[in-house]
Amino acid sequence: GPPGTGKTTMIAAMTQYLARRSVFHHGDCVYIVTQSNVAVKNIAEKLMNVGFDEFKLLVSEEFYYEWHEHLYESIKQKVMKTSKLKKTPMEIERQFAGVSVILCTLSTMS
């Protein structure tokens, strides 16, 4: 949809609603995926602004360091660069313990 129509606000509200309803069971994780890095960053900032902090934002090392590191200043503690992902499923599960939402782009997810 066009800018300013409430997409990001709706996503943040729905995420909070689902968390309050205990839809996110212990160990379960929901992905919120967008096409662009800017959109996923905007969602992360909105989640922080509304007090929801049970998320991580996955971003590629190249995009983060080579181009847009400054975009992530306000949510730096929630950013996980893909180069820091562990190798085995067990290690990745531990890495995301306590995280109920993972934000990323389509290309990062693939």
C-alpha positions in Angstrom: 0.0 0.0 0.0 0.9 3.6 -0.3 3.1 5.3 2.4 1.3 6.6 5.4 -1.7 4.2 5.3 -0.9 2.4 8.6 0.8 -0.8 7.4 3.6 -0.6 10.0 1.2 0.4 12.8 -1.1 -2.4 12.0 1.7 -5.0 12.0 2.9 -3.7 15.4 -0.6 -3.7 16.9 -1.2 -7.3 15.6 2.1 -8.5 17.0 1.3 -7.1 20.4 -2.2 -8.5 20.3 -1.0 -12.0 19.4 1.7 -11.8 22.1 -0.9 -10.8 24.8 -3.2 -13.7 23.7 -0.2 -16.1 24.2 -0.4 -17.1 20.6 3.4 -17.2 20.7 4.0 -20.4 22.7 7.2 -21.1 24.5 9.9 -21.8 21.9 7.6 -20.8 19.0 8.7 -18.0 16.7 6.9 -16.0 14.1 8.6 -14.4 11.1 7.6 -11.0 9.8 9.0 -10.7 6.3 9.1 -7.8 3.9 10.6 -7.1 0.5 12.8 -4.2 1.6 15.3 -3.6 4.4 13.7 -0.2 5.1 10.3 -1.7 5.6 11.6 -4.3 8.0 13.6 -1.7 9.9 10.5 0.5 10.2 8.6 -2.4 11.7 11.4 -3.0 14.2 11.4 0.6 15.2 7.7 0.6 15.6 7.8 -2.5 17.8 10.4 -0.9 20.0 8.3 2.3 20.2 5.2 0.4 21.4 7.2 -1.5 24.0 7.4 -4.9 22.3 11.0 -6.1 22.5 10.8 -9.9 22.0 12.2 -9.7 18.5 15.4 -9.8 16.5 16.0 -8.1 13.1 18.1 -10.2 10.8 20.1 -8.1 8.3 22.9 -9.1 5.9 26.4 -8.1 6.8 26.9 -6.4 3.4 23.8 -4.2 3.7 24.5 -3.3 7.3 28.1 -2.3 7.1 28.6 -1.3 3.5 25.6 0.9 3.1 23.2 1.6 5.9 24.7 1.0 9.4 23.4 4.4 10.4 19.7 3.3 9.8 19.9 0.9 12.7 21.2 3.1 15.5 17.9 3.2 17.4 17.5 -0.6 17.3 21.1 -1.7 17.4 20.6 -4.1 20.3 18.0 -6.0 18.3 20.0 -6.4 15.1 21.6 -9.7 14.3 23.8 -9.8 11.3 23.5 -12.9 9.2 27.2 -13.6 9.4 26.7 -14.1 13.2 24.2 -16.9 12.7 25.3 -20.2 14.1 25.7 -23.3 11.9 23.6 -26.0 13.4 19.8 -25.9 14.1 20.4 -26.5 17.9 22.9 -23.6 18.1 20.4 -21.3 16.1 17.6 -22.3 18.5 19.7 -21.3 21.5 20.7 -18.1 19.7 17.0 -17.1 19.4 15.9 -18.2 22.9 13.4 -15.8 24.2 12.7 -14.3 20.8 9.1 -14.6 19.6 9.4 -12.6 16.4 12.1 -12.6 13.8 12.1 -9.7 11.3 13.9 -10.1 7.9 13.6 -9.5 4.2 12.6 -12.2 1.7 16.2 -12.5 0.5 17.5 -12.9 4.0 15.0 -15.5 4.8 16.0 -17.5 1.7 
